[in-house]
Amino acid sequence: MSFSWAKPYEPKSPFMVWLDERLPLPRLVYGATGGGYPVPRNLNYFWNFGVLAGLALVIQIITGIVLAMHYYATADGAFNSVEHIMRDVNAGWLLRYAHSNGASFFFIVIYIHIFRGLFYGSYKAPREMVWMLGLVIYLLMMATAFLGYVLPWGQMSYWGAQVITGFFSAFPLVGEPIRIWLLGGFAPDQASLTRFFSLHYLLPFVIAAVVILHIWSLHIPGSNNPTGVDVKDEKDTLPFHPFYTAKDGFGVGVFLILYCAVLFFAPNYLGHADNYIPANPLATPAHIVPEWYFWPFYAILRAFTMDFILPAKLWGVLAMFASILLLFFLPWLDRSPVRSGNYRPLFKIFFWILVLDVLVLGYCGGSPADPLYVALSQLAAAYYFAHFLIILPLISKFERPLPLPSSITASVLHGEKQESAPYGLAKSAPAAAE
Amino acid sequence: MATLEQSADGPKGDEVRRRDFINIAAVSFAGVGAVAVVGPLIVQMNPSADVLAMASIEVDLSKIAPGQAIKTSWRKQPVFLRNLTPKEIAEANAVPLSSLRDPQTLAERTKPGKQNWLITMGICTHLGCIPLGTGEGENKGPFGGYFCPCHGSAYDTAARIRTGPAPRNLDVPEYEFTSDTVVQIG
């Protein structure tokens, strides 16, 4: 694990020597996030988002444990217990808003993290496992977020549970029995709520465990970098601490400012007003949409409106699951040996088209199911699959990448003479420097 | 920039550098933030507003005959309300204060002019069990007041601790008579 020039851990006090021989936990931390973990020196701010996702997970677990002290998962009491948290529990409003907006910020961070990986080719060898474990985390996050959204037992909670478990009923023969098994009844009720709460409490800890695997597998090749060029020697790296602890620290500060801005000034902006109406099994809200982070997938689900060999409903569900499962094969769909999009002129264009495409899907998914939006979803969904299944393999075949820098150091110091001169002095003699 | 600063007239040796100051300031700021976050995480466990809203009750005493006692609930805790007989009052006043573990007179534990109304918490000051002695036929203990079955603390007719492990007399809650027959506790 790690590079040969990584500084070994040296316990400083006799106590630390004693501890190191018995429980080398400080050694583990030092080698993972301390001076003993060399990291490419050229990482930009997009590399903050792994740490930010970790922070978001911690915020969710802490606020969640606290909320569980006041919440009761009964069909009669759940809605009222959430209002009790908002009105009566000391600082309850803060903790609940921190948790509900924390989920949104977790997804914002994770989406940037995923697209960072897509642009810089972080999914390619030797980091396929890092990528796939990341996708597992993402799937677990989606499950956790859905289960959590049901707990307040408002109108959107209830009908969300109804619709999402309804996905399973699309499968022939086994579908309906599976749906009834998941709900513990014929519609969402006490049995569903209790098991959803149990699993919502469990899954974050499963996520934490997979995060450990994700980091473990990352630390074997080490981080990718904006050039995508492999680390060659010690000059290409910096110790994680203090260089990246400081850089991540700055990112954490910016993240917390944005998070608090929403948390304190627009805590309901990302939610739905309908969820402040208690669940009513006899009336569906007029405009039912999931939380914003599911919109692209919701658009793909609704894009299938015609039976074609299989029923439309089944196509929608299959396409929605496939849109994520597809990403597991990405390391083998993109055959280009060049990782970073910075050196792939064609890939770069299609990357940004994909970003736009996902945004269009998101917009359609959040809009009412009008014919116009459905048509747009169909187009965007088709393009989404085409990007991964047709465009990417073709690009990797025909594209001529730009020349890569000989090393990370060479790429960083391309303007070496100007950059290494003391500040303000380089300008005075640029000609001489050349 | 850092290069320029240190090579010019920057400090040498073990003086405090600008960077040390920035480090300490940044980490302290993060520390203050962390402490501020701990606040809500701790106060959320305090009694919530709806619990505190139940903090006072009114009790009608008109149905309690001399020698009888009732048990009611205030803040989810038992309260004993007892109408003492003249004999019980006399017994309580006959005890020399110096012989008591927690010296208090009956007058100090009741309201002036209402010395027959003994209102105390029904919680043994030892470990929190509910003493016997309010109900008809319950064991009132050797001093005719209350007796705690858990560890054998015995209270007298002024609910003062006489024998057993309890350290204090039964606590007297804050209360006042809103009329001759109605008392407000809390």
Interface residues (C-beta under 8 A of the other chain):
Chain A: I62 V66 M69 H70 H84 R87 D88 V89 N90 A91 G92 L94 L95 G249 L256 P422 Y423 G424
Chain B: M1 T3 L4 S7 A26 A30 G33 G39 P40 L41 V43 Q44 M45 N46 S48 A49 D50 V51
